[in-house]
């Protein structure tokens, strides 16, 4: 009973804080300050990391830019807040950030206990294993007794423990909170394997001293739908963020790209006219300018462009579309009608 007395007030306080922040109206707050505060990874190549010139790049970064383009007509009106796996949800709950675009897995307890709302998935992932090629291991089921590097406070930590338990194997975890330090520990040989979302492992391998020295094992041991998150209780802001992601997905299906979007303004297709704001209504419904979706595609691109630019097969991550292909091409990316 004493444990319940500790937990329940904490949860109540979190919900009260969340409700208080959401009640203020995030969209109005964002417009008033003139930029979107986005919580990002800061250390993950391909998803959220500054380049050598300090320019933020990545799939999650482009998601935040899409929100800014929708709200302001300017994709650069974003302030990026680097967060660890441990601090990301607290930063959102407290109002330090407006939206979390940091490779976060949507789960039931995060939706409920943490007082968060996840929007449209921007990357369908699954947990895998990265090992040095020299180990000669071909399957995760050969890792009995392995030392495993893992981030705390993540679905990864629980998944890998469950996987080893179910397969009657033992492991020795090396738990390090910081992504960069965890990768350093792995590259220095402190652990036999590194486990995380497969996309994250690809990003880590891409910046290894010699990427060819490391291999991803074939097993995917979990479902990891990665999605932006907002505070629970602010439906208008959730709609804005949700449809900013969906706009990139729908644009790809409609064949609208950053290169042809101006020409598409002349299209007689009713769906394209509504999408680009030629036929008004969608902008007003969201509390945005009618050209909000046009601005996303023009300045950020459609989902396919964003994917290929940041993590696709021509990048160091060399990721295939897979589940992140359009629904009519064997994937899960599917947008409701924009009407």
C-alpha positions as CSV (number, residue, x, y, z in Angstrom):
1,X,0.0,0.0,0.0
2,X,2.8,2.4,0.8
3,X,4.1,2.0,-2.8
4,X,0.7,3.0,-4.1
5,X,0.6,6.1,-2.0
6,X,3.9,7.2,-3.6
7,X,2.9,6.4,-7.2
8,X,-0.7,7.7,-7.3
9,X,0.1,11.3,-6.2
10,X,3.0,11.4,-8.7
11,X,0.7,10.4,-11.5
12,X,-2.0,12.8,-10.4
13,X,0.5,15.6,-10.3
14,X,1.8,14.8,-13.8
15,X,-1.7,14.8,-15.2
16,X,-2.5,18.1,-13.5
17,X,0.7,19.6,-14.9
18,X,0.0,18.3,-18.3
19,X,-3.6,19.5,-18.3
20,X,-2.5,22.9,-17.2
21,X,0.0,23.3,-19.9
22,X,-2.3,22.0,-22.6
23,X,-5.2,24.2,-21.5
24,X,-3.1,27.3,-22.5
25,X,-3.5,26.4,-26.2
26,X,-0.1,25.3,-27.6
27,X,-0.8,26.6,-31.1
28,X,-1.5,30.1,-29.8
29,X,1.6,29.9,-27.6
30,X,3.7,28.8,-30.6
31,X,2.4,31.6,-32.8
32,X,3.0,34.2,-30.0
33,X,6.7,33.3,-29.5
34,X,7.3,32.8,-33.2
35,X,8.9,29.4,-33.3
36,X,8.3,25.7,-32.5
37,X,10.3,24.2,-29.7
38,X,11.0,20.6,-30.8
39,X,12.6,17.9,-28.6
40,X,15.0,15.9,-30.7
41,X,17.7,13.3,-30.3
42,X,20.8,15.4,-31.1
43,X,23.1,12.4,-31.5
44,X,21.5,10.1,-34.0
45,X,22.7,10.4,-37.6
46,X,19.8,10.3,-40.1
47,X,17.2,11.2,-37.6
48,X,18.4,14.1,-35.5
49,X,21.8,15.6,-35.4
50,X,23.6,18.8,-36.4
51,X,26.1,18.4,-39.3
52,X,29.7,19.7,-39.2
53,X,28.3,23.3,-39.9
54,X,25.8,23.1,-37.1
55,X,22.8,22.6,-39.4
56,X,20.2,20.3,-37.9
57,X,19.4,17.4,-40.2
58,X,17.4,14.1,-40.0
59,X,14.0,12.6,-40.5
60,X,12.8,13.7,-37.1
61,X,14.2,17.2,-37.7
62,X,12.4,17.4,-41.0
63,X,9.2,16.4,-39.2
64,X,9.6,19.4,-36.8
65,X,10.4,21.6,-39.8
66,X,7.1,20.4,-41.4
67,X,5.2,21.6,-38.3
68,X,6.9,25.0,-38.5
69,X,6.1,25.3,-42.2
70,X,2.5,24.5,-41.5
71,X,2.2,27.1,-38.7
72,X,4.4,29.9,-40.0
73,X,5.0,29.2,-43.6
74,X,8.7,29.0,-42.7
75,X,10.3,25.6,-42.0
76,X,13.3,27.2,-40.3
77,X,11.3,28.6,-37.4
78,X,12.3,25.8,-35.1
79,X,14.3,25.7,-31.9
80,X,15.8,22.3,-31.4
81,X,16.2,20.9,-27.8
82,X,18.5,17.9,-27.6
83,X,17.0,15.4,-25.1
84,X,18.1,12.0,-23.8
85,X,15.8,9.0,-23.7
86,X,15.4,9.6,-19.9
87,X,14.5,13.3,-20.2
88,X,12.4,13.4,-23.4
89,X,9.0,12.8,-21.9
90,X,9.5,15.0,-18.9
91,X,10.5,17.9,-21.2
92,X,7.2,17.5,-23.0
93,X,5.1,17.2,-19.9
94,X,6.6,20.3,-18.3
95,X,6.1,22.5,-21.4
96,X,9.8,22.8,-22.1
97,X,9.1,21.7,-25.6
98,X,6.0,22.0,-27.8
99,X,6.4,18.7,-29.7
100,X,8.7,15.6,-29.3
101,X,10.2,14.4,-32.5
102,X,12.8,12.1,-31.1
103,X,12.4,8.5,-32.3
104,X,10.0,7.6,-29.6
105,X,7.9,4.4,-29.6
106,X,4.2,4.7,-29.1
107,X,3.0,2.4,-26.3
108,X,-0.1,2.0,-24.2
109,X,1.5,3.1,-21.0
110,X,3.2,6.2,-22.5
111,X,-0.2,7.2,-23.9
112,X,-1.9,6.8,-20.6
113,X,0.4,7.0,-17.6
114,X,2.6,9.8,-19.0
115,X,-0.3,11.9,-20.3
116,X,0.9,12.1,-23.9
117,X,-0.7,11.8,-27.3
118,X,1.2,10.3,-30.2
119,X,0.3,11.3,-33.7
120,X,0.8,9.6,-37.1
121,X,3.9,7.3,-37.1
122,X,6.7,8.8,-39.1
123,X,8.9,5.6,-39.1
124,X,7.9,2.0,-38.5
125,X,10.8,0.2,-36.8
126,X,11.7,-2.8,-34.8
127,X,14.5,-3.7,-32.4
128,X,17.6,-5.4,-33.6
129,X,21.2,-6.3,-32.7
130,X,24.4,-4.8,-34.0
131,X,27.6,-6.8,-33.5
132,X,31.2,-6.7,-34.7
133,X,31.6,-8.9,-37.8
134,X,34.6,-10.6,-36.3
135,X,32.4,-12.4,-33.7
136,X,31.1,-14.6,-36.5
137,X,27.6,-14.6,-35.0
138,X,24.8,-15.2,-37.5
139,X,21.8,-15.1,-35.3
140,X,20.6,-13.3,-32.1
141,X,19.9,-16.8,-30.7
142,X,23.7,-17.3,-30.6
143,X,24.2,-14.5,-28.0
144,X,23.8,-16.6,-24.9
145,X,26.1,-15.1,-22.2
146,X,26.8,-11.9,-24.3
147,X,27.5,-8.5,-22.9
148,X,24.8,-6.2,-24.3
149,X,25.0,-2.4,-24.5
150,X,21.5,-0.8,-24.0
151,X,19.9,2.6,-23.2
152,X,17.9,2.8,-20.0
153,X,14.4,4.1,-19.8
154,X,13.5,2.7,-23.2
155,X,11.3,0.0,-24.6
156,X,14.6,-1.5,-25.8
157,X,15.7,-2.3,-22.3
158,X,12.6,-4.3,-21.5
159,X,12.4,-6.0,-24.9
160,X,15.9,-7.3,-24.8
161,X,15.4,-8.7,-21.3
162,X,12.2,-10.4,-22.4
163,X,13.9,-11.8,-25.5
164,X,16.8,-13.4,-23.6
165,X,14.4,-14.8,-20.9
166,X,12.0,-16.3,-23.5
167,X,14.9,-17.9,-25.3
168,X,16.4,-19.2,-22.1
169,X,19.6,-17.2,-22.6
170,X,21.6,-15.1,-20.2
171,X,23.0,-11.6,-20.8
172,X,25.2,-9.1,-19.1
173,X,23.7,-5.6,-19.7
174,X,25.9,-2.5,-19.9
175,X,23.5,0.4,-19.3
176,X,24.6,3.9,-20.4
177,X,22.2,6.8,-20.6
178,X,23.8,8.8,-23.3
179,X,23.6,7.6,-26.9
180,X,27.1,8.9,-27.9
181,X,28.7,7.3,-24.8
182,X,26.8,4.0,-25.4
183,X,28.2,3.9,-29.0
184,X,31.7,4.7,-27.8
185,X,31.5,1.8,-25.3
186,X,30.3,-0.6,-28.0
187,X,33.0,0.5,-30.5
188,X,35.6,0.2,-27.7
189,X,34.7,-3.4,-27.2
190,X,33.0,-3.1,-23.8
191,X,30.1,-5.2,-25.0
192,X,29.6,-7.9,-27.6
193,X,26.5,-6.4,-29.1
194,X,24.4,-3.2,-29.1
195,X,20.7,-3.4,-29.2
196,X,18.2,-0.7,-30.2
197,X,15.8,0.2,-32.9
198,X,17.2,-1.1,-36.2
199,X,17.1,2.4,-37.7
200,X,19.1,3.7,-34.8
201,X,21.6,0.9,-35.1
202,X,22.0,1.8,-38.8
203,X,22.7,5.4,-37.8
204,X,25.3,4.3,-35.2
205,X,27.0,2.0,-37.7
206,X,27.1,4.8,-40.3
207,X,29.4,6.9,-38.0
208,X,31.6,4.0,-36.9
209,X,35.3,4.3,-37.4
210,X,34.9,1.5,-40.1
211,X,31.2,0.7,-40.7
212,X,32.1,-2.5,-42.6
213,X,33.4,-4.0,-39.3
214,X,29.8,-4.2,-38.0
215,X,26.8,-6.2,-39.0
216,X,23.1,-6.1,-38.2
217,X,21.7,-9.5,-37.2
218,X,18.6,-10.6,-39.1
219,X,16.2,-10.8,-36.1
220,X,13.7,-8.0,-35.4
221,X,12.3,-8.7,-31.9
222,X,9.7,-6.0,-31.5
223,X,7.3,-3.6,-33.0
224,X,8.5,0.0,-32.7
225,X,6.1,2.5,-34.2
226,X,8.1,5.8,-33.9
227,X,5.9,8.8,-33.8
228,X,6.0,12.5,-32.7
229,X,4.2,13.2,-29.4
230,X,2.3,16.1,-27.9
231,X,0.7,16.8,-24.5
232,X,-2.6,15.1,-23.8
233,X,-5.7,17.4,-23.9
234,X,-4.7,19.9,-26.6
235,X,-6.7,18.6,-29.5
236,X,-6.0,21.5,-31.9
237,X,-2.3,21.2,-31.5
238,X,-2.4,17.5,-31.9
239,X,-4.4,17.9,-35.2
240,X,-1.8,20.4,-36.5
241,X,1.2,18.1,-35.7
242,X,-0.7,15.0,-36.9
243,X,-1.7,16.5,-40.2
244,X,1.7,17.9,-40.8
245,X,3.1,14.4,-40.8
246,X,0.1,13.1,-42.9
247,X,0.6,15.9,-45.4
248,X,4.0,14.6,-46.3
249,X,2.6,11.1,-46.7
250,X,-0.4,12.2,-48.7
251,X,1.7,14.4,-51.0
252,X,3.8,11.4,-52.0
253,X,0.7,9.4,-52.8
254,X,-0.7,12.3,-54.9
255,X,2.6,12.6,-56.7
256,X,3.3,16.1,-55.4
257,X,7.0,16.9,-54.7
258,X,9.0,19.9,-53.7
259,X,10.0,20.2,-57.3
260,X,6.6,20.1,-59.0
261,X,4.4,21.6,-56.3
262,X,4.1,25.0,-58.0
263,X,3.0,23.3,-61.2
264,X,0.5,21.1,-59.3
265,X,-1.3,24.3,-58.2
266,X,-2.7,24.3,-61.7
267,X,-4.1,20.7,-61.4
268,X,-7.8,20.1,-62.0
269,X,-7.7,17.1,-59.6
270,X,-10.1,18.0,-56.7
271,X,-8.0,16.1,-54.2
272,X,-4.9,18.1,-55.2
273,X,-6.8,21.4,-55.2
274,X,-8.0,20.8,-51.7
275,X,-4.6,19.5,-50.5
276,X,-2.8,22.6,-51.8
277,X,-5.4,25.1,-50.6
278,X,-6.5,26.1,-54.1
279,X,-9.9,25.0,-52.8
280,X,-10.1,26.5,-49.3
281,X,-11.3,24.9,-46.1
282,X,-8.6,22.6,-44.7
283,X,-6.5,25.5,-43.4
284,X,-9.4,27.1,-41.6
285,X,-10.3,23.8,-40.0
286,X,-6.8,23.5,-38.5
287,X,-6.4,27.2,-37.6
288,X,-3.7,27.6,-40.2
289,X,-3.2,29.4,-43.5
290,X,-4.8,27.6,-46.5
291,X,-1.3,27.1,-48.0
292,X,-0.1,25.2,-45.0
293,X,0.3,21.8,-46.8
294,X,1.8,23.6,-49.9
295,X,4.4,25.2,-47.6
296,X,5.3,21.8,-46.1
297,X,5.9,20.2,-49.5
298,X,7.6,23.2,-51.0
299,X,10.1,23.7,-48.1
300,X,10.5,20.2,-46.6
301,X,9.3,17.7,-49.3
302,X,6.9,14.8,-49.4
303,X,7.6,11.7,-47.2
304,X,9.5,9.8,-49.9
305,X,11.8,12.8,-50.4
306,X,12.4,13.2,-46.6
307,X,13.0,9.4,-46.2
308,X,15.5,9.1,-49.1
309,X,17.3,12.3,-48.2
310,X,17.9,11.3,-44.6
311,X,17.9,7.5,-44.2
312,X,17.4,6.0,-47.7
313,X,19.5,3.6,-49.7
314,X,21.7,6.3,-51.1
315,X,22.7,7.5,-47.6
316,X,25.2,6.0,-45.2
317,X,22.3,4.3,-43.4
318,X,21.2,2.4,-46.6
319,X,17.7,1.7,-45.3
320,X,15.0,0.4,-47.7
321,X,11.5,1.7,-47.5
322,X,10.0,-1.6,-46.3
323,X,7.1,-0.9,-43.9
324,X,7.6,2.8,-44.5
325,X,6.6,2.5,-48.2
326,X,3.2,3.8,-49.3
327,X,0.2,1.5,-48.6
328,X,-0.2,0.8,-52.3
329,X,3.4,-0.3,-52.5
330,X,3.5,-2.9,-49.7
331,X,4.1,-0.5,-46.8
332,X,2.0,1.0,-44.0
333,X,2.1,4.7,-44.9
334,X,-1.5,5.6,-45.4
335,X,-3.2,9.0,-45.1
336,X,-6.9,9.7,-44.6
337,X,-8.5,12.0,-47.2
338,X,-7.8,15.7,-46.9
339,X,-11.4,16.9,-47.2
